[in-house]
Structures are given as C-alpha cells and as structure tokens.
Amino acid sequence: MKKVSRSKYRQEFTGDHVFDYKDPVSLTRFISDGGKITPARISKLSIAQQKAVASAVKKSRALALLPNGTDAYDHFHRAEPISPVPFEA
C-alpha cells in the first residue's frame, strides 16, 4: 500500500506558471545575496518549478540581465578586506 503524503507548504505558484527569463525583477526573488539560486526547500517550489526557475535564471545570466555573483567574493572567495584606517573627509 502506498502512503499518501501531503505537502508541507501551500505552493505560491500554480503548476502551469511560466517563469520568464526576460523578467529579472521577478527572478531576483529566487537568488540569494551571494548570487546563488535558492533551493526548493526554501523557495517552496516543486521540483518541476525549481528546474524552470534554475533554467530561467541561467538564461537571464547568459544574457546579462542578472549578475553572476557579487563583487565582494571575486578574490579567492574571500570578502574584501576592510581598512582599519577611518575615512577622511
């Protein structure tokens, strides 16, 4: 006998919702501050929707509508050093 499992979360998007790669404003919701695509358990998407979001984000990055990451982590994956000298006006 197969167990019936219910979803933990109510999905925010319908099953036939299309994530458009030409709309970077709506896709930024699924990108973290570091530039990574948020996982499905956090974004509350189904597996098919998560694949659609990932492909839309990758297309949008290829067309330079979305950034590939942040500038702070470009140097050997370390944050930019902060100078101990205060700013002078």
DATAHU-V678920 format. One record per pair of residues at least 12 apart in sequence whose ideal C-beta (glycine too) atoms are under 10 Angstrom apart, sorted by the first residue. I is the first residue (numbers start at 0). J is the second residue. Records with the same first field share a line. If there is no record, write none. Layout:
I: J / J
//
This chain:
6: 43 / 45
7: 40 / 43
8: 40 / 42 / 43 / 44
9: 43
10: 43 / 44 / 45 / 48
11: 42 / 43 / 44 / 48
12: 42 / 43 / 44 / 45 / 48 / 51 / 52
13: 48
14: 45 / 47 / 48
16: 44 / 48 / 51 / 52
17: 51 / 55
18: 44 / 48 / 49 / 50 / 51 / 52 / 53 / 54 / 55 / 56 / 58 / 59
19: 55 / 58 / 59
20: 51 / 52 / 54 / 55 / 56 / 57 / 58 / 59 / 60 / 61 / 62 / 64 / 65
21: 55 / 58 / 59 / 62 / 64
22: 55 / 59 / 64
23: 55 / 56 / 59 / 60 / 62 / 63 / 64 / 65 / 66
24: 64 / 65
25: 52 / 55
26: 52 / 55 / 56 / 58 / 59 / 60 / 64 / 65
27: 56 / 59 / 65 / 66
28: 42 / 52
29: 41 / 42 / 44 / 48 / 49 / 52 / 53 / 55 / 56
30: 42 / 52 / 56 / 59 / 60 / 65 / 66 / 68
31: 69
32: 69 / 71
33: 68 / 69 / 71 / 72
34: 56 / 60 / 65 / 66 / 67 / 68 / 69 / 72
35: 56 / 68
36: 49 / 52 / 53 / 55 / 56 / 57 / 60
37: 49 / 52 / 56
39: 52 / 53
//
